[in-house]
Amino acid sequence: MSQRSYKHYNPGTFLHDILQFPWSVIEAFSNVNDKLNAFNLLFNDIFDQHAALKPFRVRGKPNPLVTNNIRALLRERNSWRRRAKRTNYPMPSLAYKTSGKRLNGKLDLQNENLSPIRYKVILETPIVSRRLFVTAFQEYSAETIKRSLMS
């Protein structure tokens, strides 16, 4: 993956280069798609000079079991934790504890809804909690036993 680096970006010189560039080249094309392609090539050449594309590596894989709701609960819990550390008031620490319990309840609810198909995904996920793995394994084992008894 790559993204633009604005480390040495200077808006003044970028604007100067854009104003000095011969944009009349685009008018030589009659087709709209050709004009757009020419504009993109010219603009990207200027942009690459001022904000070059730098490659970066994505570290870690996203956990498929963490939904947006769980992420929101994690953010809420972490914000209460920061507030509890900053102040010595009992309210933020109590809110931190209750938000943690709410998060654990949500995780437990999600763990009950795991299917055997997701078992493989759990095994391929690098970091999973022990409780989550055990719950998934038990559910997978129960389904396998049921199938073997029925056949």
DSSP file (Angstrom, degrees, kcal/mol; ACC not computed):
  #  RESIDUE AA STRUCTURE BP1 BP2  ACC     N-H-->O    O-->H-N    N-H-->O    O-->H-N    TCO  KAPPA ALPHA  PHI   PSI    X-CA   Y-CA   Z-CA
    1    1 A M              0   0    0      0, 0.0    55,-2.7     0, 0.0     2,-0.3   0.000 360.0 360.0 360.0 157.3    0.0    0.0    0.0
    2    2 A S  E     -A   55   0A   0     53,-0.3     2,-0.3    55,-0.0    51,-0.1  -0.981 360.0-177.4-143.8 156.3    1.1    3.6   -0.5
    3    3 A Q  E     -A   54   0A   0     51,-2.2    51,-3.2    -2,-0.3     2,-0.3  -0.959  36.6 -90.5-147.3 163.1    0.1    7.0    0.6
    4    4 A R  E     -A   53   0A   0     -2,-0.3     2,-0.6    49,-0.2    49,-0.2  -0.559  31.7-140.5 -81.6 139.0    1.3   10.5    0.0
    5    5 A S        -     0   0    0     47,-2.6    47,-0.3    -2,-0.3     3,-0.3  -0.882  16.9-177.3-100.6 121.6    3.9   12.1    2.2
    6    6 A Y    >   +     0   0    0     -2,-0.6     3,-0.8     1,-0.2    -1,-0.1   0.041  49.8 114.7-101.9  24.1    3.3   15.7    3.0
    7    7 A K  T 3  S+     0   0    0      1,-0.2    -1,-0.2     3,-0.0    44,-0.1   0.909  90.2  22.9 -62.7 -44.2    6.6   16.0    5.0
    8    8 A H  T 3  S+     0   0    0     -3,-0.3    -1,-0.2    42,-0.2     2,-0.2   0.064  91.8 138.7-110.5  24.0    8.2   18.5    2.6
    9    9 A Y    <   -     0   0    0     -3,-0.8    42,-0.1     4,-0.0    -3,-0.1  -0.511  29.5-173.4 -74.7 132.7    5.0   19.8    1.0
   10   10 A N     >  -     0   0    0     -2,-0.2     4,-2.0     1,-0.1     3,-0.2  -0.961  13.7-158.1-126.7 112.0    4.9   23.6    0.5
   11   11 A P  H  > S+     0   0    0      0, 0.0     4,-2.4     0, 0.0     5,-0.2   0.828  90.3  57.4 -61.4 -32.1    1.5   24.9   -0.7
   12   12 A G  H  > S+     0   0    0      2,-0.2     4,-2.2     1,-0.2     5,-0.1   0.938 109.8  41.5 -65.2 -47.5    3.1   28.1   -2.2
   13   13 A T  H  > S+     0   0    0      2,-0.2     4,-2.4     1,-0.2    -1,-0.2   0.854 113.5  54.8 -70.0 -33.2    5.4   26.2   -4.6
   14   14 A F  H  X S+     0   0    0     -4,-2.0     4,-2.1     2,-0.2    -2,-0.2   0.942 110.2  45.5 -63.1 -46.9    2.7   23.7   -5.4
   15   15 A L  H  X S+     0   0    0     -4,-2.4     4,-2.4     1,-0.2    -2,-0.2   0.899 111.7  52.9 -62.4 -41.3    0.4   26.5   -6.5
   16   16 A H  H  X S+     0   0    0     -4,-2.2     4,-1.8     1,-0.2    -1,-0.2   0.918 110.0  47.7 -60.6 -44.6    3.2   28.2   -8.4
   17   17 A D  H  X S+     0   0    0     -4,-2.4     4,-0.9     1,-0.2    -1,-0.2   0.871 111.2  51.0 -66.5 -36.5    3.9   25.0  -10.4
   18   18 A I  H  < S+     0   0    0     -4,-2.1     3,-0.4     1,-0.2    -1,-0.2   0.909 111.5  47.4 -66.8 -41.0    0.2   24.5  -11.1
   19   19 A L  H  < S+     0   0    0     -4,-2.4    -2,-0.2     1,-0.2    -1,-0.2   0.821 113.1  49.1 -69.9 -29.8   -0.1   28.0  -12.5
   20   20 A Q  H  < S+     0   0    0     -4,-1.8    -1,-0.2    -5,-0.2    -2,-0.2   0.614  87.3 104.8 -84.1 -12.7    3.0   27.7  -14.6
   21   21 A F  S  < S-     0   0    0     -4,-0.9     2,-1.5    -3,-0.4     3,-0.1  -0.452  80.9-115.2 -74.6 141.0    2.1   24.4  -16.2
   22   22 A P    >   +     0   0    0      0, 0.0     3,-1.2     0, 0.0     4,-0.2  -0.572  38.9 172.6 -77.5  89.7    0.9   24.5  -19.8
   23   23 A W  G >>  +     0   0    0     -2,-1.5     3,-1.3     1,-0.2     4,-0.5   0.560  61.5  86.5 -75.2  -7.6   -2.7   23.3  -19.4
   24   24 A S  G 34 S+     0   0    0      1,-0.3     3,-0.5     2,-0.2     4,-0.4   0.678  71.2  76.9 -67.3 -15.2   -3.5   24.1  -23.1
   25   25 A V  G X4 S+     0   0    0     -3,-1.2     3,-1.2     1,-0.2     4,-0.3   0.848  87.5  59.3 -60.6 -34.1   -2.2   20.6  -23.9
   26   26 A I  G X4 S+     0   0    0     -3,-1.3     3,-1.5     1,-0.3    -1,-0.2   0.850  95.5  61.8 -65.2 -34.7   -5.5   19.2  -22.6
   27   27 A E  G 3< S+     0   0    0     -4,-0.5    -1,-0.3    -3,-0.5    -2,-0.2   0.634  86.4  75.2 -69.7 -12.6   -7.5   21.3  -25.2
   28   28 A A  G <  S+     0   0    0     -3,-1.2     2,-0.3    -4,-0.4    -1,-0.3   0.735  83.4  80.6 -69.5 -22.2   -5.7   19.4  -28.0
   29   29 A F    <   -     0   0    0     -3,-1.5     6,-0.0    -4,-0.3     0, 0.0  -0.640  59.7-166.1 -88.7 143.8   -7.9   16.3  -27.3
   30   30 A S        +     0   0    0     -2,-0.3     2,-0.3     5,-0.0    -1,-0.1   0.754  67.4  79.6 -96.9 -29.1  -11.5   16.2  -28.6
   31   31 A N  S  > S-     0   0    0      1,-0.1     4,-2.0     2,-0.0     5,-0.1  -0.604  74.2-139.7 -82.9 138.7  -12.7   13.2  -26.5
   32   32 A V  H  > S+     0   0    0     -2,-0.3     4,-2.5     1,-0.2     5,-0.2   0.894 103.3  53.0 -64.6 -40.6  -13.7   14.0  -22.9
   33   33 A N  H  > S+     0   0    0      1,-0.2     4,-2.5     2,-0.2    -1,-0.2   0.894 108.9  49.6 -63.7 -39.3  -12.2   10.8  -21.6
   34   34 A D  H  > S+     0   0    0      2,-0.2     4,-2.6     1,-0.2    -1,-0.2   0.896 110.4  50.9 -65.3 -39.3   -8.9   11.7  -23.3
   35   35 A K  H  X S+     0   0    0     -4,-2.0     4,-2.6     2,-0.2    -2,-0.2   0.923 111.6  47.4 -62.4 -44.1   -9.0   15.2  -21.7
   36   36 A L  H  X S+     0   0    0     -4,-2.5     4,-2.7     2,-0.2    -2,-0.2   0.915 111.9  49.7 -64.4 -42.6   -9.6   13.7  -18.3
   37   37 A N  H  X S+     0   0    0     -4,-2.5     4,-2.3     2,-0.2    -2,-0.2   0.917 111.9  48.3 -62.2 -43.6   -6.8   11.2  -18.7
   38   38 A A  H  X S+     0   0    0     -4,-2.6     4,-2.6     2,-0.2     5,-0.2   0.913 111.8  50.1 -63.6 -42.7   -4.4   13.9  -19.8
   39   39 A F  H  X S+     0   0    0     -4,-2.6     4,-3.1     1,-0.2     5,-0.3   0.931 110.7  49.4 -60.3 -46.1   -5.4   16.2  -16.9
   40   40 A N  H  X S+     0   0    0     -4,-2.7     4,-2.6     1,-0.2     5,-0.2   0.912 112.0  48.2 -61.4 -42.8   -4.9   13.3  -14.4
   41   41 A L  H  X S+     0   0    0     -4,-2.3     4,-1.8     2,-0.2    -1,-0.2   0.938 115.7  43.4 -62.9 -46.5   -1.4   12.5  -15.8
   42   42 A L  H  X S+     0   0    0     -4,-2.6     4,-1.9     2,-0.2    -2,-0.2   0.929 116.3  46.6 -65.9 -45.2   -0.3   16.2  -15.8
   43   43 A F  H  X S+     0   0    0     -4,-3.1     4,-2.8    -5,-0.2    -2,-0.2   0.912 112.1  50.5 -65.2 -42.1   -1.7   16.9  -12.3
   44   44 A N  H  X S+     0   0    0     -4,-2.6     4,-2.7    -5,-0.3    -1,-0.2   0.852 106.5  55.8 -66.1 -33.2   -0.3   13.7  -10.8
   45   45 A D  H  X S+     0   0    0     -4,-1.8     4,-1.1    -5,-0.2    -1,-0.2   0.931 112.5  42.0 -61.9 -44.1    3.1   14.5  -12.2
   46   46 A I  H  X S+     0   0    0     -4,-1.9     4,-1.3     1,-0.2     3,-0.4   0.925 115.2  50.4 -66.3 -43.8    3.1   17.9  -10.4
   47   47 A F  H  X S+     0   0    0     -4,-2.8     4,-3.3     1,-0.2     3,-0.2   0.873 105.5  56.4 -65.0 -36.9    1.6   16.3   -7.3
   48   48 A D  H  < S+     0   0    0     -4,-2.7    -1,-0.2     1,-0.2    -2,-0.2   0.814 104.2  54.6 -64.9 -29.5    4.3   13.6   -7.3
   49   49 A Q  H  < S+     0   0    0     -4,-1.1     3,-0.2    -3,-0.4    -1,-0.2   0.857 119.7  30.9 -70.2 -34.2    7.0   16.3   -7.2
   50   50 A H  H  < S+     0   0    0     -4,-1.3     2,-0.3     1,-0.2    -2,-0.2   0.790 135.3  21.9 -97.9 -32.2    5.5   18.0   -4.2
   51   51 A A  S  < S-     0   0    0     -4,-3.3    -1,-0.2    -5,-0.2   -45,-0.1  -0.750  82.8-158.4-138.6  88.6    4.0   15.1   -2.3
   52   52 A A        -     0   0    0     -2,-0.3   -47,-2.6   -47,-0.3     2,-0.5  -0.256  23.0-108.3 -70.2 151.8    5.6   11.8   -3.3
   53   53 A L  E     -A    4   0A   0    -49,-0.2   -49,-0.2   -51,-0.1    -1,-0.1  -0.691  36.5-167.0 -79.1 127.5    3.9    8.4   -2.9
   54   54 A K  E     -A    3   0A   0    -51,-3.2   -51,-2.2    -2,-0.5     2,-0.1  -0.963  16.8-127.0-118.4 131.9    5.6    6.5   -0.1
   55   55 A P  E     -A    2   0A   0      0, 0.0     2,-0.3     0, 0.0   -53,-0.3  -0.453  29.1-179.1 -74.4 148.7    5.0    2.8    0.4
   56   56 A F        -     0   0    0    -55,-2.7     2,-0.4    -2,-0.1    -2,-0.0  -0.977  22.7-124.2-143.6 158.2    4.0    1.5    3.8
   57   57 A R        -     0   0    0     -2,-0.3     2,-0.6   -55,-0.0   -55,-0.0  -0.866  18.0-131.0-107.3 134.1    3.2   -1.9    5.2
   58   58 A V        -     0   0    0     -2,-0.4     2,-0.5     1,-0.0    -2,-0.0  -0.726  26.3-153.0 -82.3 122.6    0.0   -2.8    6.9
   59   59 A R        +     0   0    0     -2,-0.6    -1,-0.0     2,-0.0    -2,-0.0  -0.834  53.8   6.5-103.2 133.4    0.9   -4.5   10.2
   60   60 A G  S    S-     0   0    0     -2,-0.5     3,-0.0     2,-0.0     0, 0.0   0.233  79.0 -98.4  81.1 153.6   -1.5   -6.9   11.8
   61   61 A K        -     0   0    0      1,-0.0     2,-0.2     0, 0.0    -2,-0.0  -0.838  37.9-106.2-106.1 144.4   -4.7   -8.3   10.4
   62   62 A P        -     0   0    0      0, 0.0    -2,-0.0     0, 0.0    -1,-0.0  -0.484  35.1-117.9 -69.0 139.0   -8.1   -6.9   11.4
   63   63 A N    >   -     0   0    0     -2,-0.2     3,-1.3     1,-0.2    59,-0.1  -0.667  16.8-152.8 -78.2 120.0  -10.0   -9.2   13.8
   64   64 A P  T 3  S+     0   0    0      0, 0.0    -1,-0.2     0, 0.0    58,-0.1   0.669  91.1  61.3 -69.8 -14.2  -13.2  -10.3   12.0
   65   65 A L  T 3  S+     0   0    0     56,-0.1     2,-0.9     1,-0.1    -2,-0.0   0.613  83.0  87.2 -87.7 -11.6  -14.9  -10.8   15.4
   66   66 A V    <   -     0   0    0     -3,-1.3     2,-0.1     4,-0.1    -1,-0.1  -0.792  64.8-169.1 -93.4 108.7  -14.6   -7.2   16.4
   67   67 A T     >  -     0   0    0     -2,-0.9     4,-2.2     1,-0.1     5,-0.1  -0.293  38.5 -99.0 -87.8 175.5  -17.7   -5.3   15.0
   68   68 A N  H  > S+     0   0    0      1,-0.2     4,-2.2     2,-0.2     5,-0.1   0.861 123.9  55.0 -64.0 -35.6  -18.2   -1.6   14.9
   69   69 A N  H  > S+     0   0    0      2,-0.2     4,-2.2     1,-0.2    -1,-0.2   0.914 109.0  47.0 -63.2 -42.2  -20.4   -1.8   18.0
   70   70 A I  H  > S+     0   0    0      2,-0.2     4,-2.5     1,-0.2    -2,-0.2   0.892 110.3  52.9 -67.9 -38.8  -17.6   -3.5   20.0
   71   71 A R  H  X S+     0   0    0     -4,-2.2     4,-2.5     2,-0.2    -1,-0.2   0.906 108.8  50.3 -61.0 -40.7  -15.1   -0.9   18.7
   72   72 A A  H  X S+     0   0    0     -4,-2.2     4,-2.3     1,-0.2    -2,-0.2   0.913 111.1  48.3 -63.8 -42.0  -17.4    1.8   20.0
   73   73 A L  H  X S+     0   0    0     -4,-2.2     4,-2.7     2,-0.2    -2,-0.2   0.877 110.4  52.3 -65.4 -36.8  -17.7    0.1   23.4
   74   74 A L  H  X S+     0   0    0     -4,-2.5     4,-2.6     2,-0.2    -2,-0.2   0.918 109.9  48.4 -63.9 -42.9  -13.9   -0.3   23.5
   75   75 A R  H  X S+     0   0    0     -4,-2.5     4,-2.3     2,-0.2    -2,-0.2   0.917 112.6  48.5 -63.0 -42.5  -13.4    3.5   22.8
   76   76 A E  H  X S+     0   0    0     -4,-2.3     4,-2.2     2,-0.2    -2,-0.2   0.936 112.6  47.6 -63.0 -46.0  -15.9    4.4   25.5
   77   77 A R  H  X S+     0   0    0     -4,-2.7     4,-2.0     1,-0.2    -2,-0.2   0.913 112.6  49.4 -61.1 -42.9  -14.3    2.1   28.0
   78   78 A N  H  X S+     0   0    0     -4,-2.6     4,-2.3     1,-0.2    -1,-0.2   0.863 109.0  51.9 -67.1 -35.7  -10.8    3.4   27.2
   79   79 A S  H  X S+     0   0    0     -4,-2.3     4,-2.2     2,-0.2    -1,-0.2   0.906 110.3  48.6 -67.6 -39.1  -12.0    7.0   27.5
   80   80 A W  H  X S+     0   0    0     -4,-2.2     4,-2.5     2,-0.2    16,-0.3   0.873 109.7  53.6 -65.8 -35.0  -13.4    6.3   30.9
   81   81 A R  H  X S+     0   0    0     -4,-2.0     4,-2.1     2,-0.2    -2,-0.2   0.925 108.8  48.1 -64.7 -43.5  -10.1    4.6   31.9
   82   82 A R  H  X S+     0   0    0     -4,-2.3     4,-2.2     1,-0.2    -2,-0.2   0.914 112.9  48.6 -62.6 -41.9   -8.1    7.7   30.9
   83   83 A R  H  X S+     0   0    0     -4,-2.2     4,-2.3     1,-0.2    -1,-0.2   0.899 110.1  51.7 -64.4 -39.2  -10.5    9.9   32.9
   84   84 A A  H  < S+     0   0    0     -4,-2.5    -1,-0.2     8,-0.3    -2,-0.2   0.872 111.2  47.5 -66.2 -35.9  -10.3    7.6   35.9
   85   85 A K  H  < S+     0   0    0     -4,-2.1    -1,-0.2     1,-0.2    -2,-0.2   0.879 112.8  49.0 -70.7 -37.5   -6.5    7.8   35.7
   86   86 A R  H  < S+     0   0    0     -4,-2.2     2,-0.3    -5,-0.2    -2,-0.2   0.887 117.8  36.7 -70.1 -39.1   -6.4   11.6   35.4
   87   87 A T     <  -     0   0    0     -4,-2.3     0, 0.0    -5,-0.2     0, 0.0  -0.709  67.6-140.2-113.0 163.5   -8.8   12.3   38.2
   88   88 A N        +     0   0    0     -2,-0.3    -4,-0.1     4,-0.0    -3,-0.1   0.145  61.2 125.7-105.2  18.0   -9.3   10.7   41.6
   89   89 A Y     >  -     0   0    0      1,-0.1     4,-0.8    -5,-0.0    -2,-0.1  -0.495  61.5-135.9 -76.9 147.4  -13.0   10.9   41.5
   90   90 A P  H  > S+     0   0    0      0, 0.0     4,-2.2     0, 0.0     5,-0.2   0.765  93.5  71.2 -74.9 -23.9  -15.0    7.7   42.0
   91   91 A M  H  > S+     0   0    0      1,-0.2     4,-2.5     2,-0.2     5,-0.2   0.921  97.4  46.0 -63.9 -46.9  -17.5    8.4   39.1
   92   92 A P  H  > S+     0   0    0      0, 0.0     4,-2.3     0, 0.0    -8,-0.3   0.893 113.9  49.1 -64.2 -36.4  -15.1    7.8   36.2
   93   93 A S  H  X S+     0   0    0     -4,-0.8     4,-2.0     2,-0.2    -2,-0.2   0.880 112.3  48.4 -70.3 -34.7  -13.7    4.6   37.7
   94   94 A L  H  X S+     0   0    0     -4,-2.2     4,-2.5     2,-0.2     5,-0.2   0.908 112.1  48.8 -67.7 -41.1  -17.2    3.3   38.3
   95   95 A A  H  X S+     0   0    0     -4,-2.5     4,-2.5     1,-0.2    -2,-0.2   0.874 109.2  53.9 -64.8 -36.4  -18.1    4.2   34.7
   96   96 A Y  H  X S+     0   0    0     -4,-2.3     4,-1.9   -16,-0.3    -2,-0.2   0.919 110.0  46.9 -63.1 -43.4  -15.0    2.4   33.5
   97   97 A K  H  X S+     0   0    0     -4,-2.0     4,-2.1     2,-0.2    -2,-0.2   0.924 114.0  46.4 -65.2 -44.5  -16.0   -0.7   35.4
   98   98 A T  H  X S+     0   0    0     -4,-2.5     4,-2.3     1,-0.2    -2,-0.2   0.885 111.8  50.6 -68.7 -36.9  -19.6   -0.7   34.2
   99   99 A S  H  X S+     0   0    0     -4,-2.5     4,-2.2     2,-0.2    -1,-0.2   0.868 109.8  51.9 -68.3 -33.4  -18.5    0.0   30.6
  100  100 A G  H  X S+     0   0    0     -4,-1.9     4,-2.4    -5,-0.2    -2,-0.2   0.893 109.9  48.6 -65.5 -39.7  -16.1   -3.0   30.8
  101  101 A K  H  X S+     0   0    0     -4,-2.1     4,-2.3     2,-0.2    -2,-0.2   0.897 110.9  50.6 -66.6 -39.1  -18.9   -5.2   32.1
  102  102 A R  H  X S+     0   0    0     -4,-2.3     4,-2.2     2,-0.2    -2,-0.2   0.896 110.7  49.6 -64.0 -39.9  -21.1   -4.0   29.2
  103  103 A L  H  X S+     0   0    0     -4,-2.2     4,-2.4     2,-0.2    -2,-0.2   0.919 110.6  49.1 -64.7 -44.2  -18.3   -4.8   26.7
  104  104 A N  H  X S+     0   0    0     -4,-2.4     4,-2.6     1,-0.2    -2,-0.2   0.881 110.0  52.1 -63.4 -37.7  -17.8   -8.3   28.2
  105  105 A G  H  X S+     0   0    0     -4,-2.3     4,-2.5     2,-0.2    -1,-0.2   0.912 109.6  48.8 -63.7 -41.7  -21.5   -8.9   28.0
  106  106 A K  H  X S+     0   0    0     -4,-2.2     4,-2.2     2,-0.2    -2,-0.2   0.904 111.9  49.2 -64.0 -41.2  -21.5   -7.9   24.4
  107  107 A L  H  X S+     0   0    0     -4,-2.4     4,-2.4     2,-0.2    -2,-0.2   0.902 110.9  49.8 -64.5 -40.7  -18.6  -10.2   23.7
  108  108 A D  H  X S+     0   0    0     -4,-2.6     4,-1.7     2,-0.2    -2,-0.2   0.910 110.2  50.6 -64.3 -41.3  -20.3  -13.1   25.5
  109  109 A L  H  X S+     0   0    0     -4,-2.5     4,-0.8     1,-0.2    -2,-0.2   0.907 112.1  47.2 -61.5 -41.8  -23.4  -12.5   23.4
  110  110 A Q  H >< S+     0   0    0     -4,-2.2     3,-0.6     1,-0.2    -1,-0.2   0.873 107.7  56.3 -68.0 -36.7  -21.4  -12.5   20.2
  111  111 A N  H >< S+     0   0    0     -4,-2.4     3,-1.2     1,-0.2    -1,-0.2   0.848 102.4  55.9 -65.1 -33.0  -19.6  -15.7   21.3
  112  112 A E  H 3< S+     0   0    0     -4,-1.7    -1,-0.2     1,-0.2    -2,-0.2   0.779 104.5  54.5 -68.6 -25.2  -22.9  -17.5   21.7
  113  113 A N  T << S+     0   0    0     -4,-0.8    -1,-0.2    -3,-0.6    -2,-0.2   0.301  79.7 124.7 -92.7   9.9  -23.8  -16.7   18.1
  114  114 A L    <   -     0   0    0     -3,-1.2    -3,-0.0    -4,-0.1    -4,-0.0  -0.440  48.0-150.9 -69.5 141.2  -20.6  -18.2   16.6
  115  115 A S    >   -     0   0    0     -2,-0.1     3,-0.9     1,-0.1     4,-0.5  -0.730  27.0-110.1-107.1 161.6  -21.1  -20.8   14.0
  116  116 A P  T >> S+     0   0    0      0, 0.0     3,-0.8     0, 0.0     4,-0.5   0.777 116.3  64.3 -61.9 -24.9  -18.8  -23.7   13.1
  117  117 A I  H >> S+     0   0    0      1,-0.2     3,-0.7     2,-0.2     4,-0.5   0.880  99.7  51.8 -65.6 -36.4  -17.9  -22.0    9.8
  118  118 A R  H <> S+     0   0    0     -3,-0.9     4,-2.1     1,-0.2    -1,-0.2   0.580  87.9  85.6 -77.0  -8.0  -16.3  -19.1   11.8
  119  119 A Y  H <> S+     0   0    0     -3,-0.8     4,-2.0    -4,-0.5    -1,-0.2   0.908  88.4  49.8 -58.3 -43.5  -14.2  -21.6   13.8
  120  120 A K  H <X S+     0   0    0     -3,-0.7     4,-1.8    -4,-0.5    -1,-0.2   0.880 108.3  53.3 -63.8 -38.3  -11.6  -21.6   11.1
  121  121 A V  H  X S+     0   0    0     -4,-0.5     4,-1.1     1,-0.2    -1,-0.2   0.890 107.4  51.9 -63.3 -39.4  -11.5  -17.8   11.0
  122  122 A I  H  < S+     0   0    0     -4,-2.1     3,-0.4     1,-0.2    -1,-0.2   0.909 108.7  50.1 -64.0 -41.9  -10.9  -17.8   14.8
  123  123 A L  H  < S+     0   0    0     -4,-2.0    -1,-0.2     1,-0.2    -2,-0.2   0.849 110.9  49.3 -66.3 -32.5   -8.0  -20.2   14.4
  124  124 A E  H  < S+     0   0    0     -4,-1.8    -1,-0.2    -5,-0.1    -2,-0.2   0.663  88.3  97.4 -81.5 -15.3   -6.4  -18.0   11.7
  125  125 A T  S  < S-     0   0    0     -4,-1.1     3,-0.1    -3,-0.4   -62,-0.1  -0.613  72.0-143.5 -74.6 127.1   -6.8  -14.8   13.8
  126  126 A P  S    S+     0   0    0      0, 0.0     2,-0.6     0, 0.0    -1,-0.1   0.883  82.7  34.0 -64.6 -41.0   -3.4  -14.2   15.5
  127  127 A I        +     0   0    0     -3,-0.0     2,-0.4     2,-0.0    -3,-0.0  -0.932  69.8 151.6-122.4 111.5   -4.7  -12.8   18.8
  128  128 A V        -     0   0    0     -2,-0.6     2,-0.1    -3,-0.1    -6,-0.0  -0.973  46.7-104.2-132.2 150.8   -7.9  -14.1   20.3
  129  129 A S     >  -     0   0    0     -2,-0.4     4,-2.1     1,-0.1     5,-0.2  -0.399  26.7-122.4 -73.0 152.9   -8.9  -14.3   23.8
  130  130 A R  H  > S+     0   0    0      1,-0.2     4,-2.6     2,-0.2     5,-0.2   0.888 111.8  53.8 -61.6 -40.5   -8.8  -17.7   25.5
  131  131 A R  H  > S+     0   0    0      1,-0.2     4,-2.4     2,-0.2    -1,-0.2   0.900 108.3  49.7 -63.1 -41.2  -12.5  -17.5   26.4
  132  132 A L  H  > S+     0   0    0      2,-0.2     4,-2.2     1,-0.2    -1,-0.2   0.909 112.2  47.5 -64.4 -43.1  -13.4  -16.8   22.8
  133  133 A F  H  X S+     0   0    0     -4,-2.1     4,-2.7     2,-0.2    -2,-0.2   0.927 112.3  48.9 -64.5 -45.0  -11.4  -19.7   21.5
  134  134 A V  H  X S+     0   0    0     -4,-2.6     4,-2.6     1,-0.2    -2,-0.2   0.912 111.3  49.9 -63.2 -42.6  -12.8  -22.1   24.1
  135  135 A T  H  X S+     0   0    0     -4,-2.4     4,-2.2     1,-0.2    -1,-0.2   0.924 113.0  46.1 -61.9 -44.8  -16.4  -21.1   23.4
  136  136 A A  H  X S+     0   0    0     -4,-2.2     4,-2.6     1,-0.2    -2,-0.2   0.901 112.7  50.3 -65.1 -40.8  -15.9  -21.5   19.7
  137  137 A F  H  X S+     0   0    0     -4,-2.7     4,-2.7     2,-0.2    -2,-0.2   0.909 110.6  49.2 -65.1 -41.5  -14.2  -24.9   20.2
  138  138 A Q  H  X S+     0   0    0     -4,-2.6     4,-2.4     2,-0.2    -1,-0.2   0.911 112.6  47.5 -64.1 -41.9  -17.0  -26.1   22.4
  139  139 A E  H  X S+     0   0    0     -4,-2.2     4,-2.2     2,-0.2    -2,-0.2   0.916 113.3  48.1 -65.4 -42.6  -19.7  -25.1   19.9
  140  140 A Y  H  X S+     0   0    0     -4,-2.6     4,-2.2     1,-0.2    -2,-0.2   0.917 112.6  48.9 -63.6 -43.0  -17.8  -26.7   17.0
  141  141 A S  H  X S+     0   0    0     -4,-2.7     4,-2.3     1,-0.2    -2,-0.2   0.895 109.8  51.9 -64.1 -40.7  -17.3  -29.9   19.0
  142  142 A A  H  X S+     0   0    0     -4,-2.4     4,-2.3     1,-0.2    -1,-0.2   0.910 110.8  47.7 -63.5 -42.7  -21.0  -30.0   20.0
  143  143 A E  H  X S+     0   0    0     -4,-2.2     4,-2.2     1,-0.2    -1,-0.2   0.899 111.7  50.5 -64.5 -40.7  -22.1  -29.6   16.3
  144  144 A T  H  X S+     0   0    0     -4,-2.2     4,-2.1     2,-0.2    -2,-0.2   0.898 111.0  48.6 -65.4 -40.6  -19.6  -32.3   15.3
  145  145 A I  H  X S+     0   0    0     -4,-2.3     4,-2.1     2,-0.2    -2,-0.2   0.916 110.5  51.2 -65.8 -43.3  -20.9  -34.7   17.9
  146  146 A K  H  X S+     0   0    0     -4,-2.3     4,-1.9     1,-0.2    -2,-0.2   0.915 110.9  48.4 -59.6 -43.7  -24.5  -34.0   16.9
  147  147 A R  H  X S+     0   0    0     -4,-2.2     4,-1.5     1,-0.2    -1,-0.2   0.901 111.2  49.5 -64.1 -41.3  -23.8  -34.8   13.3
  148  148 A S  H  < S+     0   0    0     -4,-2.1    -1,-0.2     1,-0.2    -2,-0.2   0.850 111.6  49.2 -69.4 -32.2  -21.9  -38.0   14.1
  149  149 A L  H  < S+     0   0    0     -4,-2.1    -1,-0.2     1,-0.2    -2,-0.2   0.848 110.9  50.3 -72.9 -33.7  -24.8  -39.2   16.3
  150  150 A M  H  <        0   0    0     -4,-1.9    -2,-0.2     1,-0.2    -1,-0.2   0.777 360.0 360.0 -76.3 -25.3  -27.4  -38.4   13.6
  151  151 A S     <        0   0    0     -4,-1.5    -1,-0.2    -5,-0.2    -2,-0.2   0.476 360.0 360.0 -96.7 360.0  -25.6  -40.2   10.8
